[in-house]
Amino acid sequence: MRNYLHCLTLIVTVSLQPVQAEVFEHTLANGLKVVVQEDHRAPVLVQQVWYKAGSMDEITGKTGVAHVLEHMMFKGTKTVPAGEFSRRIAAAGGRENAFTSYDYTAYFQQLHKSQLPLAMKLESDRMHNLNLSAGEFSKEIKVVMEERRMRTDDDPHALLQERMMSVAYQEHPYRHPVIGWMSDLESLTVADARAWYRQWYAPNNATLVVAGDVKAADVFKLAERYYGAIPRQILPQRRHYDEPVQIGIKRLLVKAPAELPQLLMSFHSPVVQHPAQDWQPYALEILAGVLDGSESARLNKHLVREQQVASAVGAGYDSVSRGPGLFMLEATPSDGKTVQDVETALRQEIATLIKDGVSEAELARVKAQVMAGEVYKLDSVFYQAMQIGQMESIGLGSGALPVMLKKLQAVTAEQVREAAAAFLKEDNLTVAVLDPQPLDGKKKTVNEGGQHVR
């Protein structure tokens, strides 16, 4: 699932903006969009193929099939035996993996710049030659089911978030977990995986991103050589989901073996749809930083250090996605405090912010903190490719990035206050509480929080 813990991204200031590597785009005749970001600081590159097909495109009763197919993509093609993909990449000194989210599925390799032809040959092969055998599927579906047990069923915090999502969303498929419901996994067949592969794995439903020590013209020629002959397909009609307006607070209690209680408060919020015209998503990004951008942010300062009502607290919001967003608050009560104590304190923080607003000094500090983190991230070729791939896959396009940077830099203190008043309100709210039960000797596991990977 998307990680709603503090997720401020894409902010830099004009005066300290890092030198951006140049980005080039080209679309092949079969519809495959190729985006190249040249970065010549080191002789390495990353290739990523992003399919605009995630768990939100699944149908009722078939949840988890997008993630299962991600696993099956490593089980061989007509010419590359199962496991050979990974062995060849490792032999070339590279590493590879994949991830599935609500919005997309992506596959990547990181290698020396001389190994791009190898990566393209292997990735293009499985785009249209995947060998989906019943035998491999029967083994891999058991792996996925065990993954679900470890990362969700046996992890109380992940279980709480899964149940919260299923209640916060009434109709939108974000209410279903990326990894799928266990009952659906138990009934999935290799025919379901084949159908998903035929429906969505096509060049005209994909974006190829290459970043690193490359020349765009050379990448375009290689892309034409390895991907160009793959035929485009007629894609299924995508259903558009309009999440109904919430008309009252929702509450749920989750009982699970755990050491401590936990509180989640999620508010329905908008995401960026028109980068140049929108302002509320950018204000909510800054709001998340005001509440939880650093050790000196409001929630940690007031609830943890001063009031000592919480031992841990956080806020987060993701402004870029194909579907509707959530602004989330999360907290663990301190010893001797209750979940109700923490909820009361969080509500008071929201009320104070809406009443008194954000000071210009506080706003400037948050922007500077986020800018510093963004500059650090841009040192990573992999992160640069991720940023491009995500933006292309959700329909905004990488060209929106400079616009979004400027809009974030232009957010005012009053806009932060107005966004808080507009969306952090009772009728938008779902409250989920973890009621800890005896552990009974169960071994606790850690959930990765974000996308499901192999």
C-alpha positions in Angstrom: 0.0 0.0 0.0 1.0 3.6 -0.4 3.0 4.8 2.5 1.1 7.7 4.2 3.8 8.4 6.7 5.3 11.8 5.9 5.7 11.9 2.1 6.6 15.4 1.2 8.3 15.4 -2.2 9.2 17.5 -5.2 10.0 20.7 -3.4 13.1 22.8 -4.1 13.7 26.6 -3.9 14.6 28.7 -6.8 17.8 30.0 -5.3 19.1 26.6 -4.3 17.6 24.4 -7.0 20.1 21.7 -8.1 21.2 21.4 -11.7 18.6 19.2 -13.4 19.8 16.5 -15.8 18.2 17.0 -19.2 15.1 14.9 -20.1 14.3 13.7 -23.6 11.1 12.0 -24.8 10.2 9.9 -27.8 7.2 7.6 -28.6 7.6 4.5 -30.7 5.1 3.7 -33.4 3.7 0.9 -31.2 2.8 3.5 -28.5 5.7 2.8 -26.1 6.8 6.1 -24.6 10.5 6.4 -23.9 11.8 9.0 -21.5 15.5 9.5 -21.0 17.2 11.5 -18.3 20.9 12.0 -19.0 23.1 12.1 -15.9 26.8 11.6 -16.6 28.2 11.8 -13.1 28.9 8.1 -12.9 29.0 5.2 -15.5 25.8 3.6 -14.4 22.2 3.6 -15.5 18.7 2.4 -14.5 16.1 1.0 -16.8 12.5 1.0 -15.6 9.4 -0.2 -17.4 6.1 1.1 -15.9 2.8 -0.4 -16.8 -0.3 1.7 -16.1 -2.0 -1.3 -14.5 -2.2 -1.6 -10.7 -4.6 -3.1 -8.2 -7.1 -0.3 -8.8 -7.7 -1.9 -12.2 -8.7 -5.3 -10.8 -12.3 -6.5 -10.6 -14.2 -7.7 -7.6 -13.2 -11.3 -6.7 -9.8 -11.0 -8.5 -7.9 -8.8 -6.1 -4.2 -9.4 -6.0 -3.8 -10.6 -9.6 -1.7 -7.5 -10.5 0.8 -8.4 -7.8 0.7 -12.1 -8.6 1.6 -11.4 -12.2 4.5 -9.3 -11.0 5.9 -12.4 -9.4 5.2 -14.5 -12.5 7.2 -12.1 -14.7 10.3 -13.7 -13.2 9.2 -17.2 -14.1 10.6 -17.4 -17.6 9.7 -16.8 -21.2 9.8 -18.9 -24.3 13.6 -18.4 -24.6 14.6 -17.4 -21.0 14.1 -20.1 -18.4 12.6 -19.4 -15.0 15.1 -17.6 -12.8 17.5 -16.9 -15.7 16.5 -13.2 -15.9 17.8 -12.5 -12.5 20.9 -14.6 -12.9 21.9 -12.8 -16.1 21.4 -9.4 -14.6 23.5 -10.5 -11.5 26.2 -11.9 -13.7 26.4 -8.5 -15.4 27.0 -6.9 -12.0 23.5 -5.4 -11.8 20.5 -5.7 -9.5 16.8 -5.9 -10.4 13.4 -6.1 -8.8 9.8 -5.0 -9.3 6.9 -3.5 -7.4 3.1 -3.2 -7.6 1.0 -0.4 -6.3 -2.6 0.7 -6.5 -1.8 2.8 -9.7 0.9 0.9 -11.6 3.4 -2.0 -11.8 7.0 -1.4 -12.5 10.2 -3.4 -13.2 13.7 -2.1 -13.0 17.4 -3.0 -13.4 20.5 -1.0 -12.3 23.7 -1.8 -14.2 26.9 -0.4 -15.7 26.1 1.8 -18.7 27.5 -0.8 -21.1 24.8 -3.3 -20.1 21.7 -1.5 -21.4 21.3 -3.7 -24.4 21.2 -6.8 -22.1 18.5 -5.1 -19.9 16.4 -4.1 -22.9 16.7 -7.5 -24.5 15.5 -9.3 -21.3 12.7 -6.7 -20.4 11.3 -6.5 -23.9 11.2 -10.3 -24.1 9.0 -10.7 -21.1 6.7 -7.9 -22.3 5.2 -10.2 -24.9 6.7 -13.7 -24.5 5.9 -14.6 -20.9 5.5 -18.3 -20.2 2.7 -18.6 -17.7 2.6 -22.2 -16.7 0.2 -23.8 -14.3 3.0 -25.4 -12.4 4.9 -22.2 -11.7 1.7 -20.4 -10.9 0.6 -23.0 -8.3 4.0 -22.6 -6.5 4.1 -18.8 -6.7 0.6 -18.2 -5.5 1.6 -20.0 -2.3 4.5 -17.6 -2.0 2.2 -14.6 -2.3 -0.2 -16.0 0.2 2.6 -16.4 2.7 3.8 -12.9 2.0 0.3 -11.7 2.9 0.4 -13.6 6.1 3.8 -12.1 7.1 3.3 -8.5 6.0 -0.4 -8.0 6.8 -2.2 -10.7 8.8 0.7 -11.1 11.3 1.6 -7.4 11.4 -1.0 -5.5 13.5 -0.1 -2.0 12.2 -0.3 -3.2 8.5 -3.6 -4.9 9.4 -5.0 -1.7 10.9 -4.1 0.3 7.8 -5.6 -2.3 5.5 -8.9 -2.3 7.5 -8.9 1.5 7.7 -8.6 1.8 3.9 -11.5 -0.7 3.4 -13.7 1.6 5.5 -12.4 5.0 4.4 -13.2 4.3 0.8 -16.8 3.3 0.0 -16.6 2.5 -3.7 -13.1 3.3 -5.1 -10.9 0.2 -5.5 -8.3 1.7 -3.2 -10.5 0.0 -0.6 -8.9 -3.3 -1.6 -5.4 -4.2 -0.6 -2.7 -4.3 -3.3 -1.7 -7.8 -2.3 -5.3 -8.9 -2.5 -7.8 -10.4 0.0 -6.8 -13.9 1.1 -10.1 -15.4 -0.2 -9.3 -14.0 -3.7 -5.8 -15.3 -3.7 -7.1 -18.8 -2.8 -9.3 -18.8 -5.9 -7.0 -17.1 -8.4 -5.9 -19.3 -11.4 -3.2 -19.2 -14.0 -6.0 -18.2 -16.4 -6.6 -15.1 -14.4 -2.9 -14.2 -14.6 -2.9 -14.8 -18.4 -5.9 -12.6 -18.8 -4.3 -9.8 -16.9 -1.1 -10.1 -18.9 -3.0 -10.0 -22.2 -5.1 -7.0 -21.1 -2.5 -4.6 -19.8 1.1 -5.7 -20.7 1.4 -3.9 -24.0 3.8 -1.2 -25.3 1.0 1.3 -25.6 0.2 0.9 -21.9 3.8 1.3 -20.8 6.5 3.8 -20.2 10.2 3.0 -20.6 12.4 5.2 -18.4 16.2 5.2 -18.7 18.3 7.4 -16.5 22.0 7.7 -16.1 25.2 7.9 -18.2 23.6 7.5 -21.6 22.9 9.5 -24.7 19.2 9.9 -25.5 19.7 9.3 -29.2 21.4 6.0 -28.5 18.7 4.9 -26.0 16.0 5.7 -28.6 17.8 3.5 -31.2 18.1 0.6 -28.7 14.5 1.0 -27.7 13.4 0.8 -31.3 15.6 -2.3 -31.8 14.3 -4.3 -28.8 10.8 -2.9 -28.2 9.7 -1.5 -31.5 8.5 -4.8 -33.0 6.2 -5.6 -30.1 2.6 -5.0 -31.4 0.3 -2.5 -29.7 -3.0 -3.8 -28.3 -6.5 -2.6 -27.9 -6.7 -1.8 -24.2 -9.7 -2.5 -22.1 -12.1 0.3 -21.2 -11.0 1.7 -17.9 -13.8 2.3 -15.4 -13.8 5.8 -13.8 -14.6 5.7 -10.1 -16.1 8.7 -8.3 -15.8 8.2 -4.6 -19.0 9.4 -2.9 -18.8 12.3 -0.6 -18.5 11.1 3.0 -21.5 12.2 5.1 -20.3 11.5 8.6 -17.4 10.3 10.7 -16.5 6.6 10.4 -15.0 4.6 13.2 -13.6 1.1 13.4 -11.8 -1.0 16.0 -9.3 -3.7 15.1 -8.3 -6.3 17.6 -5.0 -8.0 16.9 -2.0 -9.4 18.9 0.2 -6.4 19.5 2.3 -4.7 22.2 0.7 -1.2 22.0 -2.4 0.5 20.8 -2.4 2.7 17.8 -4.5 5.5 16.3 -5.0 6.3 12.6 -7.0 9.3 11.5 -7.5 9.7 7.7 -9.3 12.6 6.0 -10.4 12.5 2.3 -8.3 15.0 0.4 -7.8 16.0 -3.3 -4.7 15.1 -5.4 -3.1 17.0 -8.2 -5.1 16.8 -11.4 -4.3 20.1 -13.0 -0.7 21.0 -12.0 -0.8 24.6 -13.1 -4.3 25.4 -11.7 -4.5 23.4 -8.5 -3.4 24.9 -5.2 -5.0 22.8 -2.4 -2.8 19.7 -2.9 0.3 21.8 -2.6 -0.9 23.4 0.5 -1.7 20.0 2.0 1.9 18.9 1.2 3.2 21.9 3.2 0.7 21.2 6.0 2.1 17.7 6.4 5.5 19.3 6.9 4.2 21.8 9.4 2.8 19.0 11.4 5.5 16.4 10.9 8.4 17.7 8.8 11.1 17.4 11.5 11.8 16.9 15.1 10.8 20.5 15.7 7.5 20.1 13.9 4.3 20.7 15.8 3.1 17.2 16.5 6.4 15.9 17.8 7.1 19.1 19.8 3.6 19.4 21.4 2.3 15.9 21.7 5.5 13.9 22.4 7.9 16.3 24.1 5.7 18.9 25.9 2.4 17.1 26.6 3.9 13.6 26.6 0.6 12.2 25.5 2.1 10.2 22.6 5.3 8.2 22.3 5.2 8.5 18.5 3.3 10.6 16.1 3.2 11.4 12.4 1.4 13.0 9.5 1.5 12.3 5.8 -0.1 13.0 2.5 0.5 11.9 -1.0 -0.5 14.5 -3.6 0.1 12.4 -6.8 -2.0 9.4 -7.6 -4.6 8.1 -10.1 -7.3 8.0 -7.4 -8.5 10.1 -4.5 -6.2 11.0 -1.7 -6.1 10.8 2.1 -4.4 13.1 4.6 -3.4 10.9 7.6 -2.4 11.4 11.2 -0.9 8.5 13.2 0.0 8.2 16.9 0.9 5.7 19.6 -0.2 6.7 23.2 2.4 7.2 25.9 2.4 5.0 29.0 -0.6 5.9 31.1 -2.4 7.6 28.2 -5.2 6.3 26.1 -6.1 6.4 22.4 -8.8 8.9 23.3 -6.3 11.2 24.9 -4.2 11.1 21.7 -7.2 11.7 19.5 -8.2 14.7 21.6 -4.7 16.1 21.4 -4.6 15.7 17.7 -7.9 17.4 17.2 -6.8 20.3 19.3 -3.7 20.7 17.1 -5.9 20.9 14.1 -8.2 23.4 15.7 -5.3 25.6 16.8 -3.8 25.5 13.3 -7.1 26.4 11.6 -7.7 29.2 14.2 -4.2 30.8 14.3 -2.7 29.7 11.0 1.0 29.2 10.2 3.6 31.9 10.7 5.8 33.0 7.8 8.9 31.9 9.7 7.4 28.4 10.2 6.4 28.2 6.5 9.9 29.2 5.4 11.5 26.6 7.8 9.4 23.8 6.4 10.1 24.7 2.8 13.8 24.8 3.6 13.8 21.4 5.3 11.9 19.8 2.5 14.2 21.4 -0.1 17.3 20.0 1.6 15.8 16.5 1.5 14.9 16.9 -2.2 18.4 18.0 -3.1 19.7 14.9 -1.5 17.3 12.6 -3.3 18.2 14.1 -6.7 21.7 12.6 -6.2 20.2 9.3 -6.9 19.8 8.3 -10.6 17.2 5.7 -9.5 15.1 8.3 -7.7 15.2 10.5 -10.8 13.8 7.6 -12.9 11.2 6.8 -10.2 10.0 10.3 -10.2 9.6 10.3 -14.0 7.9 6.9 -14.1 5.4 7.7 -11.4 4.4 11.0 -13.1 4.0 9.4 -16.5 2.0 6.5 -15.0 -0.6 8.6 -13.2 -1.2 10.7 -16.3 0.4 14.0 -15.3 3.6 13.5 -17.3 7.2 14.3 -16.3 6.8 17.8 -17.9 4.5 18.7 -15.0 7.4 18.5 -12.5 8.8 22.0 -13.0 5.3 23.4 -12.7 4.6 21.5 -9.5 7.9 22.8 -8.0 6.9 26.4 -8.6 3.5 25.9 -7.2 4.9 24.3 -4.1 7.3 27.2 -3.7 4.4 29.7 -4.0 2.2 28.2 -1.2 1.2 30.8 1.3 0.6 30.5 5.0 -3.1 31.4 4.5 -3.5 28.6 1.9 -2.1 26.1 4.4 -4.7 27.3 6.9 -7.5 27.2 4.3 -6.7 23.7 3.2 -6.7 22.5 6.8 -10.1 24.0 7.4 -11.5 22.6 4.1 -10.4 19.0 4.5 -9.4 18.2 8.1 -13.0 18.1 9.2 -15.4 15.6 10.8 -17.3 14.6 7.7 -14.1 13.6 5.9 -12.7 11.6 8.8 -12.2 7.9 9.4 -10.8 6.9 12.8 -9.2 3.5 13.2 -8.0 2.1 16.5 -5.8 -0.9 17.2 -6.9 -2.7 20.3 -3.8 -4.8 21.3 -4.5 -8.4 22.2 -2.1 -10.9 24.0 0.8 -11.8 21.7 0.7 -15.5 22.6 4.3 -15.9 21.7 3.8 -14.8 18.1 6.9 -13.6 16.3 6.3 -10.0 15.1 7.2 -9.1 11.5 7.8 -5.7 9.9 5.7 -4.5 7.0 7.6 -2.6 4.2 4.7 -0.1 4.2 4.8 0.9 0.6 4.6 -1.2 -2.5 4.6 -5.0 -2.5 7.9 -6.4 -3.9 9.2 -9.8 -4.5 
